[in-house]
Amino acid sequence: TERVWILMFQKTPAFIKDLFDSISKDYDKLNDIMSFRLHRKIKKEIIKKLQLEPDGRFLDLCTGTGDLAGLLHKKYPEAKVIGVDFSEKMLEIARKKHPQVEFIEADCTNLPFEDESFDLCIISFGLRNIENMIGTIKEIYRVLKPNGIFINLDLGKPNKFFNLFLKPYMYLWVAFLGAIFHGNETPYKYLAESNETFPSQTELVEIYKNVGFSDIQNKNYLFGQIASQ
């Protein structure tokens, strides 16, 4: 508990796993409060725009409590939807929320799937928490079919004007909500600071290109405070 938080901001797999295990029970509630439920609206918009084969294979990485996996199953009930996370506490909740979806405890940097086995791979608000980010992107590229689709949704880098609003919100308001509703602000201080070293939208596009992805498009939400590629 308290000993774990002394190691914070090192972003080791053990730290991240413990962090998300610790906030799992309050995760959905606080996400709704912190984002004014906008994260749900954005996720639904992304899934709504997808045009995929109805019997395809879809992979949701860092699935958490399974929001995107559940939306995919609802739109494509005949598809094979798999959610992956390495926080067992989060997966326990995901399985209760979406019993029709298969959830697997696994590491995104070493996925237990064959090459070219998925039509879609999606990850939301998770890539910035992975120490070996490049390794994860390479794994995603490996398990996607040649014409497969990869979508990353995460916090972005807004312009300087809107960053004046984002930083106080992330560092003060989010930590305050964590203290009030979770009883411990420390994990939410990490969530705020995790975005500092995460690449910008432009930098992410270049990383994807270097791994082998093509036809990459960026879409900003809330003036770039959230973005998808």
N, C-alpha and C positions, 0 to 999 in steps of 0.2 A: 504493500500500500504506500505509506509515506516514503519508504526506502526507494520504491520504484520511481517516484516522481523526482527524486534528486538527480536521476539520470536523464531527465527530460531534454528534448531537443536534439538528442543524438540520432534519433530516427532509426534505431536498430530494429530488426524484425521483432525481437522479444519485447521491446518497449512498445511498439505499435500494437502488437497483439494484446498486451496487458491493458493498454489504454482503451482500446475499443471493447474489450471484455468488460472493463470497469464502467463504461458509459452506456452499455447496451440497453439497459432497462429504460433509460431516459432519452435514448437516441432519437426516436421518432418524434417524441413530444418537443424536444428542444430544437430539432431541425425545423419543425413547423413554426415554432415561436420565433426563432432567429431569422428565418427567411420570410416570415409572414405568409407561409405556405407557397411561396413562389417556386420553390424547388420542385414541388409536385406539378405545378403548371408547366414548367419548362420540360420536365421529364415526359409528361403526357404529350406535349407538342412534338418532341423529338420522335417518340414512338408513332404518333399519328402520321407523321410525314414519311415513315418508312414504307417502301414497297418491296416486300420480300416474298419468296415462295412460301405458300401456306404450310408446307410440310418440311421446312428447312430446319437447320440446327443452329441455335442461337446461344451465345455464351455471355453471361453477365459477370464480369470480374469485380472484385471488391464489392460484392453484392450487398453486404451489410444485412439489413432486414428484408431485402428482396424486392424493393419497390419496382425497379426496372424489370426484373425477371417476372414479376406478377403482371405488369403491363404488357409485356411481350406475350405471355401465355393467354391473357385476355383477348388480345388482338389476333393471335395465331394459335388457337387451341389445339390444332393438329401438329404443331411444330414440337421439336425436342428443345426444351429450354433448360439450361443448366446454370445455376448460380454458384460461384466460387468465392470463398473467403477463408481466411485462416483464423478468424475469431469464432470459436465454437459458440460463445454466448450470443453473438449476433445471429449465427445460423440457427440456433434454437428458436429464436423469435421468427426468423424468416420461414422456417418450416411450419410453424403454427399459422402464420399469416397466409401462406401460399402452399398448401399441402400438395397441389398438383405439380409443383415444380421440383426438380431434383436439385438438391443443394449438396455441395461437396466441400469438405474442409481441405484446402490445398494452398500452396504457395504460388503466387502469380509469376514468380521468376522460374518456376519449374513445374509447368502444368502437366497433369497426367493424361494428356490427350495426344492422339496421333497427328502427324503433319496434315495440313489442309483438310481439317475435319469440320469446320464451322463456316456458315454463310455470313454470320454477324458476330462481332465481338464488341461489347460496349462496357465502358467503365465510367462511373460517376463519382466525383469527389473522393477518388482513391489514389490516383496516380501520384499525387504530390506527397502521399504518405509512404511511398515505397522507396527504400534506400537505393535499391538497384533498379532505377527507373528504366534505364536503357535495356537492361536484361529483360524486363517485363515487356517492353515494346517489341523486342525481338521475338519473344515467346508468342505474343499476339500475332505477329506476322507469320510465324511458323504454323500456328494452328488454323489460320484463316485459309479458306480456299482462294485460288488465284483471283477470282472476281469478288471476293468477300468484302464486307464493309466493316470498318473500324470506326467507332465513335468514342471520343473522350469528352466528358463534361466535367468541368472543374471551375474553381475560382480563376479569374483572369487578372490581367494587369490593366486597369482603367487608365485613362489619361490623367495628367497631374491634377487637374481640377477635381475630378470625381474621386481621386485617391485621397483627397483631403477629407472626404466623407467616409471612405471605406476603412481607413486605418483606425480612426477613433471608434467606429462601429465594431470592428473586429477585436481590437485590443481591450476596449473598455466595456462595451455593451454585451458582447458575447461572453466575456469572462464574468460579468455581473450576473447574466442569466444562468451560467453554469453554477455559480455560487448559490443562487436562490433555488433553482429547480433540481440541481444535482447534488448540492451540498459541498461541492469542491470545484473551485474555479481553475485549478491547475490544468486538467486536460483541455479545457477550452482556451487557455492561454497558448497551449501548444497548437491547437487548431488555427489560431490566429497567426502565429509566427511561422507555421509551416508554409504559408504562401510566400514568405519573403524570398526564399531561395528557389521557389518553383519557377520554371522558365515562363517567359511571356508567350502570348499566342504566336507571335512571329517566330520565336525561338523553337517552340514546339513543332511548328510546321517544318522547320529545317531538320529537326531531329527525326521526324517521321520520314522525310525524304531520304536521309542518310541510311535509315534502316531498310528502305526499299519501297515505301508507300508512294503512291502517285495520286493525282487528281484530288489534292487535299484542299479543303475549303474551311474557312473559319467563320463562325457566326457568334457575334457578341450579344449578350443580354445585359440589361441594366448598364449600358454605356461601357461594357467591357469588364464589369465586376465579376461576371460569370461568362464563360465562353465554351463553345463546343467546336471540335474539329472532326 
